[in-house]
């Protein structure tokens, strides 16, 4: 029995990836606005990291983002509250944001809406929206990180699936990055074109 425990511990250490491999993937995940997700996922695959470890590394990158971005957000909110012009700009942005995301839920301040903001835009915007809705550090970043983890899941799955057909990692990464930029633009264009059509149908 005493010999089994050290053996199991050695197997556990052998199962863990190297610290340098995890650090390299984490650095890519720290690139703002999700740009490093395809590269990080492919690097993790190449380094032999399992998907739970890869997902955990992305979660760690979100926690680091929360710790780094929160003081900046608080300073901006404080400055906007002191300067009348910036206060009006902030109020206008909150009103526009509320109109854009109200479709996710009855109000734009609910948890689902805040999660979807982080999913559809980025976690910083999700946290800013949560702060405007009155949510504190823990709840606000919980919503933002939840949405960002959903986004990570979609991009990571798409990257790995595409890499099965496009064997070159660099080509796969550039295709996913292009889709990350183009798909939201197309969706916004379709929605903006659909808005006047729906308005005409309602008035008819």
N, C-alpha and C positions, 0 to 999 in steps of 0.2 A: 504494500500500500504506500509506504513512504517513497518507494522508487517510482510509483505511477504518477504522483503529483508533479515532480520536476519534469517528467516526460511530457505530461499534458501541458505544462507551462511552456516548455520548449516548442511544442507544436503550435501553441497559440502565438508565440512570438514569430514563428516561421510564417504563420498565416497573415500576420500584419504586414502591410506594405512598408517600404522604406520611408523614412521621414522626408528624404529629399524628393521622392516621387509625389508625396502628398503636398509638400510645400510648393512644388511647381504647379500642380493643378489648382491649389488654392490661390496662387498669384494670378492665374488666368481668370478665375472666378471673381476676383476683386475688380476686374475691369468694369467701369460703370455701364449701366443700362444694358446689361446682359450680353455685351459684345463678346465676352470671353467664354460663353457657355459652349458653343460648338467646339472651339479649340480645347477647352478644358475637358470636355467629355471624351473627345478623341484621344487626348493625351492620357487620360485615366485608363481608357481601354488599352492603349498601347503599353502602359506601365503595369497592366494586370490588376488594376484596382477594381474591386467588385462594386456593383451599383449601390449597395447600402453605404459604403464608404464614400463613394463619389457624391451621393446625395447629402451625406453628413458634412462633407467639405463645403458644399454650396451653402448649407445652412449656417456653417461657421462664418462664411464670407458675409452672409446677411447680418449676422450678429455683429461682426466687425463694422459693417456699414452703419448699423444702428448706433453703435457707440460713437463713431466718428461724426455722423451727420447730425445727431440730436443737438449738440451744442450750437452748431451753425444755424439750425432751424429755429432754435430758441432766440438767438441773437436777431435773426431776421424778423421774427414775430415781434420782438420787443421794439425794434426800430420802426416797424410799420405802425405800431401802436402809438408812437411818440410823434410821428410826422403826419400832419393832416392829409397831405396829398397821397402819401403811401398808404394811409389808412383807407382812403376812398378806393385806391387801386386794389388793395387787398379785399375789400368788400365786394367790388365788382368781379374779381376773380372767383371768389367764393360763390357768388350768385350764378356765374356762368358755369362753374363746375357742378353746382347743384342741378342745373337744367340738363347738363350732359349726361349725368350718371343716375338721374332719378328713374330711368327705365329699368334699372337693376332691382329696384325695390320701391316701396311706397314713398320712402324718403331717401335722400342721398347721403344720410348720415348713418344708415344702418350697417351692420357688420358685412352683409353680403355685398352691398354697394362699395364699401371701402376695400374689401378684398378684391373686387373686380377692377377697381381703379388701379391697384398695384399690379394686377395681372395684365391689364390692357395698356398701362403707361409705364410705370416703373415704381419701385418701392419708395423712393423719396417722395414722389407725388402722392402715393398712397398714405404715407406718414403725415405729409403736410395737410392732406384732406382730413385725416383723423384728428389732427391737432385743431383744425378749424371747427371740427364737430364737437370738440371738448374732450376728446379721449387723451389720457395721459400716456406716459412713456411705454408702459408694458402693454396695455390694450392697443394703443396706436400701432406699435411695431408688430404686435401679434397679427393684426389684420394685414399690415403691409407685407410681412414675411410670408404669411399664408398665401397671399396672391402671387408673390414672387416665386414661391416654391411650385405653385401650379404652372407658372410660366416656364420655370426650369424643366419641369416634367415634360411639357409639350415639346420644347426645343431639344431636350436630350433624347427623347424617343424619336423625334424626326431625324436627328443627326445620325443616330445609330442605325435606323432603318435605311436611310439613304446610303450610308457607308457600306451596307451589304451589296448594293448595286454599283456604287461609285467607289471603287477600291482605294483611290488616292485620297488620303486624309485632307490634303490641302484643297483639292477640288471640292470635296464634301463641305469643308468649312466655308469656303467662299459662296457656295450655292445657298447654304443655310443663312449666312449673313445677308445675302442679297434678298432672300425671302423675308427675313426679319424686317428689312427696310421697306420692301415693296408691298407685302400683304397688308400691313396697317394702312398704307396710303390708298390702296384699292378699296379697302373696307370703308374708309372715311369718304372716298369719292362716291361709292355706291349709296352710302347713307345720306350724303348731302343731296344726291340726285333724287333719292326716294322721298325726302322731306317735302319738296314742293308738290310732288305727285299726290302724296297723301293729303296735303292741305287742299288741293283741288278737289279730291274725291269727297272730303268732308264738307266742302262748301257747295258741292253739286246737289 
